[in-house]
Amino acid sequence: MARAHRLGLLSLFGTVLYFLVLFQYLSVPLVEDDVVQQIIPVVPWWLLVSFGSYSLWSLGWGLWTFRDCPEAYTELMTEISRAKLDLRAKGISVD
């Protein structure tokens, strides 16, 4: 089973479980019903905010440790200098 299939299957299972609890077909053990009805509707927003937070952290960490990858840094700087030379040959000012 590919990773995408596994992710899709787990997402489908989680979504079905969420809607069963939301529409009160299933009860959450050890939690009162009024607490469940206050928390369950905001779970998708919490997941969205958590995913966005993780994405921003991951992007920031990648930027912070960019110079720790000397091969990628030199490769990128080489590509930038080639692009500048190409644009200068076409008569475009890049500086």
N, CA, C and O atoms as a printed pandas DataFrame, in Angstrom:
     atom_number atom_name residue_name chain_id  residue_number  x_coord  y_coord  z_coord
0              1         N          MET        A               1    0.859   -1.176    0.000
1              2        CA          MET        A               1    0.000    0.000    0.000
2              3         C          MET        A               1    0.901    1.235    0.000
3              4         O          MET        A               1    1.777    1.385    0.852
4              5         N          ALA        A               2    0.671    2.088   -0.948
5              6        CA          ALA        A               2    1.487    3.289   -1.072
6              7         C          ALA        A               2    1.173    4.260    0.062
7              8         O          ALA        A               2    0.125    4.178    0.704
8              9         N          ARG        A               3    2.098    5.168    0.288
9             10        CA          ARG        A               3    1.933    6.137    1.365
10            11         C          ARG        A               3    0.708    7.021    1.135
11            12         O          ARG        A               3    0.004    7.365    2.085
12            13         N          ALA        A               4    0.453    7.386   -0.107
13            14        CA          ALA        A               4   -0.716    8.221   -0.413
14            15         C          ALA        A               4   -2.018    7.463   -0.140
15            16         O          ALA        A               4   -2.981    8.035    0.370
16            17         N          HIS        A               5   -2.039    6.177   -0.482
17            18        CA          HIS        A               5   -3.233    5.376   -0.203
18            19         C          HIS        A               5   -3.471    5.260    1.299
19            20         O          HIS        A               5   -4.606    5.351    1.767
20            21         N          ARG        A               6   -2.394    5.058    2.044
21            22        CA          ARG        A               6   -2.517    4.945    3.500
22            23         C          ARG        A               6   -3.024    6.254    4.090
23            24         O          ARG        A               6   -3.891    6.249    4.963
24            25         N          LEU        A               7   -2.486    7.373    3.616
25            26        CA          LEU        A               7   -2.936    8.681    4.099
26            27         C          LEU        A               7   -4.405    8.916    3.752
27            28         O          LEU        A               7   -5.167    9.415    4.581
28            29         N          GLY        A               8   -4.803    8.561    2.535
29            30        CA          GLY        A               8   -6.193    8.715    2.127
30            31         C          GLY        A               8   -7.133    7.848    2.949
31            32         O          GLY        A               8   -8.219    8.286    3.329
32            33         N          LEU        A               9   -6.716    6.622    3.224
33            34        CA          LEU        A               9   -7.542    5.716    4.018
34            35         C          LEU        A               9   -7.681    6.222    5.455
35            36         O          LEU        A               9   -8.777    6.201    6.015
36            37         N          LEU        A              10   -6.582    6.673    6.052
37            38        CA          LEU        A              10   -6.649    7.212    7.412
38            39         C          LEU        A              10   -7.472    8.498    7.468
39            40         O          LEU        A              10   -8.211    8.722    8.426
40            41         N          SER        A              11   -7.344    9.336    6.448
41            42        CA          SER        A              11   -8.148   10.563    6.401
42            43         C          SER        A              11   -9.632   10.240    6.279
43            44         O          SER        A              11  -10.461   10.862    6.943
44            45         N          LEU        A              12   -9.962    9.289    5.449
45            46        CA          LEU        A              12  -11.358    8.876    5.295
46            47         C          LEU        A              12  -11.894    8.304    6.604
47            48         O          LEU        A              12  -13.011    8.629    7.009
48            49         N          PHE        A              13  -11.118    7.468    7.259
49            50        CA          PHE        A              13  -11.531    6.886    8.540
50            51         C          PHE        A              13  -11.736    7.984    9.591
51            52         O          PHE        A              13  -12.724    7.974   10.325
52            53         N          GLY        A              14  -10.801    8.920    9.653
53            54        CA          GLY        A              14  -10.923   10.020   10.610
54            55         C          GLY        A              14  -12.122   10.900   10.331
55            56         O          GLY        A              14  -12.806   11.335   11.258
56            57         N          THR        A              15  -12.385   11.167    9.055
57            58        CA          THR        A              15  -13.528   12.001    8.682
58            59         C          THR        A              15  -14.847   11.317    9.040
59            60         O          THR        A              15  -15.757   11.948    9.580
60            61         N          VAL        A              16  -14.939   10.029    8.736
61            62        CA          VAL        A              16  -16.155    9.287    9.072
62            63         C          VAL        A              16  -16.353    9.252   10.580
63            64         O          VAL        A              16  -17.468    9.455   11.061
64            65         N          LEU        A              17  -15.294    8.998   11.327
65            66        CA          LEU        A              17  -15.377    8.982   12.781
66            67         C          LEU        A              17  -15.778   10.348   13.326
67            68         O          LEU        A              17  -16.580   10.439   14.255
68            69         N          TYR        A              18  -15.220   11.412   12.746
69            70        CA          TYR        A              18  -15.562   12.776   13.169
70            71         C          TYR        A              18  -17.062   13.057   12.963
71            72         O          TYR        A              18  -17.734   13.567   13.860
72            73         N          PHE        A              19  -17.569   12.720   11.782
73            74        CA          PHE        A              19  -18.985   12.986   11.509
74            75         C          PHE        A              19  -19.916   12.105   12.354
75            76         O          PHE        A              19  -21.006   12.540   12.725
76            77         N          LEU        A              20  -19.499   10.887   12.656
77            78        CA          LEU        A              20  -20.311   10.041   13.526
78            79         C          LEU        A              20  -20.398   10.627   14.932
79            80         O          LEU        A              20  -21.449   10.561   15.568
80            81         N          VAL        A              21  -19.300   11.200   15.419
81            82        CA          VAL        A              21  -19.332   11.834   16.742
82            83         C          VAL        A              21  -20.070   13.162   16.671
83            84         O          VAL        A              21  -20.815   13.503   17.590
84            85         N          LEU        A              22  -19.874   13.915   15.598
85            86        CA          LEU        A              22  -20.532   15.214   15.450
86            87         C          LEU        A              22  -22.052   15.077   15.430
87            88         O          LEU        A              22  -22.759   15.857   16.068
88            89         N          PHE        A              23  -22.552   14.083   14.696
89            90        CA          PHE        A              23  -23.989   13.888   14.602
90            91         C          PHE        A              23  -24.534   12.933   15.665
91            92         O          PHE        A              23  -25.674   12.478   15.572
92            93         N          GLN        A              24  -23.722   12.636   16.664
93            94        CA          GLN        A              24  -24.088   11.886   17.861
94            95         C          GLN        A              24  -24.525   10.445   17.577
95            96         O          GLN        A              24  -25.397    9.915   18.266
96            97         N          TYR        A              25  -23.924    9.813   16.570
97            98        CA          TYR        A              25  -24.143    8.385   16.363
98            99         C          TYR        A              25  -23.200    7.579   17.252
99           100         O          TYR        A              25  -23.497    6.445   17.626
100          101         N          LEU        A              26  -22.067    8.178   17.581
101          102        CA          LEU        A              26  -21.112    7.584   18.508
102          103         C          LEU        A              26  -20.919    8.542   19.674
103          104         O          LEU        A              26  -21.000    9.761   19.522
104          105         N          SER        A              27  -20.665    7.967   20.832
105          106        CA          SER        A              27  -20.371    8.823   21.985
106          107         C          SER        A              27  -18.902    8.672   22.354
107          108         O          SER        A              27  -18.292    7.625   22.136
108          109         N          VAL        A              28  -18.352    9.735   22.915
109          110        CA          VAL        A              28  -16.967    9.712   23.352
110          111         C          VAL        A              28  -16.953    9.257   24.807
111          112         O          VAL        A              28  -17.564    9.902   25.658
112          113         N          PRO        A              29  -16.265    8.158   25.104
113          114        CA          PRO        A              29  -16.282    7.668   26.486
114          115         C          PRO        A              29  -15.507    8.602   27.417
115          116         O          PRO        A              29  -14.523    9.226   27.020
116          117         N          LEU        A              30  -15.973    8.681   28.654
117          118        CA          LEU        A              30  -15.355    9.448   29.731
118          119         C          LEU        A              30  -15.423   10.965   29.526
119          120         O          LEU        A              30  -14.744   11.714   30.229
120          121         N          VAL        A              31  -16.229   11.416   28.579
121          122        CA          VAL        A              31  -16.409   12.847   28.343
122          123         C          VAL        A              31  -17.911   13.117   28.273
123          124         O          VAL        A              31  -18.656   12.378   27.630
124          125         N          GLU        A              32  -18.340   14.177   28.939
125          126        CA          GLU        A              32  -19.766   14.508   28.938
126          127         C          GLU        A              32  -20.208   14.978   27.557
127          128         O          GLU        A              32  -19.410   15.519   26.791
128          129         N          ASP        A              33  -21.498   14.765   27.241
129          130        CA          ASP        A              33  -22.019   15.101   25.920
130          131         C          ASP        A              33  -21.975   16.594   25.633
131          132         O          ASP        A              33  -21.689   16.983   24.501
132          133         N          ASP        A              34  -22.248   17.449   26.621
133          134        CA          ASP        A              34  -22.217   18.884   26.356
134          135         C          ASP        A              34  -20.795   19.378   26.073
135          136         O          ASP        A              34  -20.608   20.315   25.297
136          137         N          VAL        A              35  -19.803   18.757   26.694
137          138        CA          VAL        A              35  -18.404   19.117   26.411
138          139         C          VAL        A              35  -18.033   18.684   24.995
139          140         O          VAL        A              35  -17.361   19.415   24.267
140          141         N          VAL        A              36  -18.476   17.491   24.618
141          142        CA          VAL        A              36  -18.210   16.999   23.260
142          143         C          VAL        A              36  -18.849   17.924   22.234
143          144         O          VAL        A              36  -18.225   18.226   21.217
144          145         N          GLN        A              37  -20.064   18.378   22.469
145          146        CA          GLN        A              37  -20.760   19.230   21.516
146          147         C          GLN        A              37  -20.140   20.634   21.437
147          148         O          GLN        A              37  -20.361   21.351   20.460
148          149         N          GLN        A              38  -19.386   21.020   22.432
149          150        CA          GLN        A              38  -18.686   22.300   22.363
150          151         C          GLN        A              38  -17.335   22.177   21.667
151          152         O          GLN        A              38  -16.891   23.123   21.016
152          153         N          ILE        A              39  -16.679   21.033   21.791
153          154        CA          ILE        A              39  -15.324   20.864   21.261
154          155         C          ILE        A              39  -15.313   20.328   19.831
155          156         O          ILE        A              39  -14.528   20.803   19.010
156          157         N          ILE        A              40  -16.150   19.367   19.518
157          158        CA          ILE        A              40  -16.119   18.696   18.214
158          159         C          ILE        A              40  -16.290   19.661   17.030
159          160         O          ILE        A              40  -15.579   19.494   16.039
160          161         N          PRO        A              41  -17.181   20.655   17.069
161          162        CA          PRO        A              41  -17.309   21.529   15.895
162          163         C          PRO        A              41  -16.060   22.352   15.569
163          164         O          PRO        A              41  -15.905   22.789   14.429
164          165         N          VAL        A              42  -15.175   22.573   16.527
165          166        CA          VAL        A              42  -13.990   23.394   16.253
166          167         C          VAL        A              42  -12.760   22.557   15.913
167          168         O          VAL        A              42  -11.695   23.121   15.659
168          169         N          VAL        A              43  -12.874   21.250   15.901
169          170        CA          VAL        A              43  -11.732   20.385   15.594
170          171         C          VAL        A              43  -11.170   20.645   14.193
171          172         O          VAL        A              43   -9.947   20.696   14.059
172          173         N          PRO        A              44  -11.986   20.813   13.134
173          174        CA          PRO        A              44  -11.392   21.093   11.822
174          175         C          PRO        A              44  -10.580   22.393   11.804
175          176         O          PRO        A              44   -9.532   22.452   11.162
176          177         N          TRP        A              45  -11.044   23.421   12.492
177          178        CA          TRP        A              45  -10.280   24.676   12.547
178          179         C          TRP        A              45   -8.979   24.475   13.299
179          180         O          TRP        A              45   -7.945   25.017   12.908
180          181         N          TRP        A              46   -9.019   23.700   14.373
181          182        CA          TRP        A              46   -7.816   23.411   15.129
182          183         C          TRP        A              46   -6.802   22.661   14.260
183          184         O          TRP        A              46   -5.608   22.956   14.302
184          185         N          LEU        A              47   -7.278   21.693   13.476
185          186        CA          LEU        A              47   -6.390   20.960   12.581
186          187         C          LEU        A              47   -5.804   21.867   11.503
187          188         O          LEU        A              47   -4.628   21.746   11.160
188          189         N          LEU        A              48   -6.619   22.774   10.970
189          190        CA          LEU        A              48   -6.141   23.704    9.954
190          191         C          LEU        A              48   -5.078   24.640   10.515
191          192         O          LEU        A              48   -4.053   24.870    9.874
192          193         N          VAL        A              49   -5.313   25.177   11.695
193          194        CA          VAL        A              49   -4.335   26.065   12.325
194          195         C          VAL        A              49   -3.063   25.295   12.673
195          196         O          VAL        A              49   -1.962   25.821   12.507
196          197         N          SER        A              50   -3.196   24.079   13.144
197          198        CA          SER        A              50   -2.019   23.271   13.468
198          199         C          SER        A              50   -1.203   22.966   12.217
199          200         O          SER        A              50    0.026   23.043   12.247
200          201         N          PHE        A              51   -1.865   22.625   11.129
201          202        CA          PHE        A              51   -1.155   22.353    9.879
202          203         C          PHE        A              51   -0.455   23.605    9.371
203          204         O          PHE        A              51    0.685   23.531    8.913
204          205         N          GLY        A              52   -1.119   24.751    9.445
205          206        CA          GLY        A              52   -0.496   26.000    9.016
206          207         C          GLY        A              52    0.694   26.356    9.872
207          208         O          GLY        A              52    1.714   26.817    9.360
208          209         N          SER        A              53    0.580   26.149   11.160
209          210        CA          SER        A              53    1.689   26.417   12.068
210          211         C          SER        A              53    2.874   25.513   11.766
211          212         O          SER        A              53    4.014   25.975   11.715
212          213         N          TYR        A              54    2.612   24.243   11.567
213          214        CA          TYR        A              54    3.683   23.308   11.218
214          215         C          TYR        A              54    4.326   23.692    9.887
215          216         O          TYR        A              54    5.549   23.639    9.753
216          217         N          SER        A              55    3.516   24.078    8.905
217          218        CA          SER        A              55    4.053   24.453    7.593
218          219         C          SER        A              55    4.959   25.674    7.695
219          220         O          SER        A              55    6.039   25.700    7.105
220          221         N          LEU        A              56    4.522   26.684    8.442
221          222        CA          LEU        A              56    5.360   27.874    8.618
222          223         C          LEU        A              56    6.645   27.550    9.375
223          224         O          LEU        A              56    7.711   28.061    9.030
224          225         N          TRP        A              57    6.555   26.711   10.397
225          226        CA          TRP        A              57    7.745   26.318   11.136
226          227         C          TRP        A              57    8.710   25.573   10.227
227          228         O          TRP        A              57    9.915   25.827   10.257
228          229         N          SER        A              58    8.192   24.659    9.423
229          230        CA          SER        A              58    9.033   23.874    8.521
230          231         C          SER        A              58    9.713   24.774    7.487
231          232         O          SER        A              58   10.895   24.600    7.191
232          233         N          LEU        A              59    8.976   25.720    6.947
233          234        CA          LEU        A              59    9.546   26.659    5.989
234          235         C          LEU        A              59   10.604   27.535    6.645
235          236         O          LEU        A              59   11.673   27.742    6.072
236          237         N          GLY        A              60   10.326   28.048    7.825
237          238        CA          GLY        A              60   11.295   28.871    8.542
238          239         C          GLY        A              60   12.544   28.100    8.903
239          240         O          GLY        A              60   13.647   28.635    8.795
240          241         N          TRP        A              61   12.402   26.861    9.328
241          242        CA          TRP        A              61   13.558   26.053    9.661
242          243         C          TRP        A              61   14.407   25.785    8.420
243          244         O          TRP        A              61   15.637   25.791    8.488
244          245         N          GLY        A              62   13.748   25.550    7.294
245          246        CA          GLY        A              62   14.484   25.350    6.050
246          247         C          GLY        A              62   15.272   26.589    5.651
247          248         O          GLY        A              62   16.401   26.485    5.171
248          249         N          LEU        A              63   14.681   27.752    5.850
249          250        CA          LEU        A              63   15.396   28.991    5.549
250          251         C          LEU        A              63   16.533   29.237    6.537
251          252         O          LEU        A              63   17.597   29.727    6.159
252          253         N          TRP        A              64   16.305   28.900    7.790
253          254        CA          TRP        A              64   17.313   29.128    8.826
254          255         C          TRP        A              64   18.539   28.241    8.602
255          256         O          TRP        A              64   19.666   28.685    8.820
256          257         N          THR        A              65   18.336   27.013    8.176
257          258        CA          THR        A              65   19.440   26.072    7.990
258          259         C          THR        A              65   19.899   26.001    6.542
259          260         O          THR        A              65   20.594   25.055    6.170
260          261         N          PHE        A              66   19.536   26.966    5.720
261          262        CA          PHE        A              66   19.883   26.911    4.300
262          263         C          PHE        A              66   21.385   26.925    4.099
263          264         O          PHE        A              66   21.903   26.170    3.277
264          265         N          ARG        A              67   22.090   27.762    4.829
265          266        CA          ARG        A              67   23.538   27.833    4.656
266          267         C          ARG        A              67   24.242   26.609    5.228
267          268         O          ARG        A              67   25.440   26.436    5.004
268          269         N          ASP        A              68   23.537   25.765    5.952
269          270        CA          ASP        A              68   24.127   24.531    6.461
270          271         C          ASP        A              68   24.208   23.457    5.384
271          272         O          ASP        A              68   24.719   22.364    5.629
272          273         N          CYS        A              69   23.707   23.766    4.197
273          274        CA          CYS        A              69   23.775   22.839    3.070
274          275         C          CYS        A              69   24.701   23.456    2.021
275          276         O          CYS        A              69   24.215   24.065    1.067
276          277         N          PRO        A              70   26.006   23.317    2.168
277          278        CA          PRO        A              70   26.923   24.035    1.277
278          279         C          PRO        A              70   26.780   23.635   -0.189
279          280         O          PRO        A              70   26.956   24.476   -1.072
280          281         N          GLU        A              71   26.464   22.371   -0.466
281          282        CA          GLU        A              71   26.320   21.962   -1.872
282          283         C          GLU        A              71   25.125   22.668   -2.516
283          284         O          GLU        A              71   25.223   23.182   -3.630
284          285         N          ALA        A              72   24.007   22.687   -1.808
285          286        CA          ALA        A              72   22.809   23.337   -2.343
286          287         C          ALA        A              72   23.036   24.837   -2.471
287          288         O          ALA        A              72   22.577   25.455   -3.431
288          289         N          TYR        A              73   23.737   25.423   -1.517
289          290        CA          TYR        A              73   24.002   26.860   -1.565
290          291         C          TYR        A              73   24.861   27.207   -2.778
291          292         O          TYR        A              73   24.541   28.143   -3.511
292          293         N          THR        A              74   25.940   26.471   -2.997
293          294        CA          THR        A              74   26.804   26.768   -4.147
294          295         C          THR        A              74   26.078   26.501   -5.460
295          296         O          THR        A              74   26.251   27.246   -6.424
296          297         N          GLU        A              75   25.269   25.447   -5.507
297          298        CA          GLU        A              75   24.504   25.161   -6.723
298          299         C          GLU        A              75   23.511   26.281   -7.030
299          300         O          GLU        A              75   23.385   26.708   -8.177
300          301         N          LEU        A              76   22.815   26.747   -6.010
301          302        CA          LEU        A              76   21.852   27.830   -6.211
302          303         C          LEU        A              76   22.545   29.121   -6.626
303          304         O          LEU        A              76   22.069   29.818   -7.523
304          305         N          MET        A              77   23.658   29.445   -5.988
305          306        CA          MET        A              77   24.382   30.662   -6.349
306          307         C          MET        A              77   24.916   30.574   -7.783
307          308         O          MET        A              77   24.935   31.578   -8.495
308          309         N          THR        A              78   25.345   29.392   -8.208
309          310        CA          THR        A              78   25.794   29.200   -9.589
310          311         C          THR        A              78   24.643   29.415  -10.565
311          312         O          THR        A              78   24.811   30.073  -11.592
312          313         N          GLU        A              79   23.478   28.860  -10.248
313          314        CA          GLU        A              79   22.309   29.049  -11.113
314          315         C          GLU        A              79   21.899   30.512  -11.176
315          316         O          GLU        A              79   21.506   30.993  -12.239
316          317         N          ILE        A              80   21.980   31.222  -10.073
317          318        CA          ILE        A              80   21.638   32.647  -10.054
318          319         C          ILE        A              80   22.610   33.431  -10.915
319          320         O          ILE        A              80   22.195   34.303  -11.678
320          321         N          SER        A              81   23.903   33.134  -10.804
321          322        CA          SER        A              81   24.879   33.868  -11.621
322          323         C          SER        A              81   24.690   33.551  -13.102
323          324         O          SER        A              81   24.832   34.441  -13.941
324          325         N          ARG        A              82   24.371   32.292  -13.442
325          326        CA          ARG        A              82   24.097   31.957  -14.848
326          327         C          ARG        A              82   22.866   32.693  -15.362
327          328         O          ARG        A              82   22.859   33.180  -16.492
328          329         N          ALA        A              83   21.830   32.774  -14.539
329          330        CA          ALA        A              83   20.621   33.483  -14.952
330          331         C          ALA        A              83   20.908   34.964  -15.154
331          332         O          ALA        A              83   20.404   35.566  -16.102
332          333         N          LYS        A              84   21.712   35.560  -14.276
333          334        CA          LYS        A              84   22.072   36.973  -14.432
334          335         C          LYS        A              84   22.863   37.195  -15.711
335          336         O          LYS        A              84   22.615   38.160  -16.434
336          337         N          LEU        A              85   23.813   36.311  -15.995
337          338        CA          LEU        A              85   24.585   36.444  -17.229
338          339         C          LEU        A              85   23.698   36.305  -18.460
339          340         O          LEU        A              85   23.870   37.029  -19.440
340          341         N          ASP        A              86   22.753   35.376  -18.406
341          342        CA          ASP        A              86   21.827   35.182  -19.522
342          343         C          ASP        A              86   20.955   36.423  -19.732
343          344         O          ASP        A              86   20.732   36.846  -20.866
344          345         N          LEU        A              87   20.466   37.002  -18.633
345          346        CA          LEU        A              87   19.646   38.199  -18.762
346          347         C          LEU        A              87   20.464   39.391  -19.243
347          348         O          LEU        A              87   19.971   40.201  -20.029
348          349         N          ARG        A              88   21.701   39.509  -18.782
349          350        CA          ARG        A              88   22.569   40.594  -19.265
350          351         C          ARG        A              88   22.859   40.439  -20.745
351          352         O          ARG        A              88   22.934   41.437  -21.461
352          353         N          ALA        A              89   23.025   39.200  -21.226
353          354        CA          ALA        A              89   23.269   38.965  -22.657
354          355         C          ALA        A              89   22.064   39.367  -23.488
355          356         O          ALA        A              89   22.200   39.720  -24.660
356          357         N          LYS        A              90   20.867   39.315  -22.875
357          358        CA          LYS        A              90   19.653   39.726  -23.589
358          359         C          LYS        A              90   19.388   41.218  -23.426
359          360         O          LYS        A              90   18.408   41.733  -23.966
360          361         N          GLY        A              91   20.244   41.916  -22.692
361          362        CA          GLY        A              91   20.114   43.368  -22.550
362          363         C          GLY        A              91   19.232   43.811  -21.398
363          364         O          GLY        A              91   18.732   44.936  -21.406
364          365         N          ILE        A              92   19.030   42.959  -20.414
365          366        CA          ILE        A              92   18.203   43.297  -19.260
366          367         C          ILE        A              92   19.109   43.583  -18.068
367          368         O          ILE        A              92   20.011   42.802  -17.767
368          369         N          SER        A              93   18.868   44.695  -17.398
369          370        CA          SER        A              93   19.652   45.056  -16.221
370          371         C          SER        A              93   19.116   44.314  -15.006
371          372         O          SER        A              93   17.924   44.388  -14.708
372          373         N          VAL        A              94   19.990   43.599  -14.303
373          374        CA          VAL        A              94   19.558   42.806  -13.152
374          375         C          VAL        A              94   20.127   43.318  -11.831
375          376         O          VAL        A              94   19.719   42.850  -10.768
376          377         N          ASP        A              95   21.048   44.257  -11.875
377          378        CA          ASP        A              95   21.636   44.744  -10.619
378          379         C          ASP        A              95   20.916   45.910  -10.136
379          380         O          ASP        A              95   21.263   46.461   -9.092
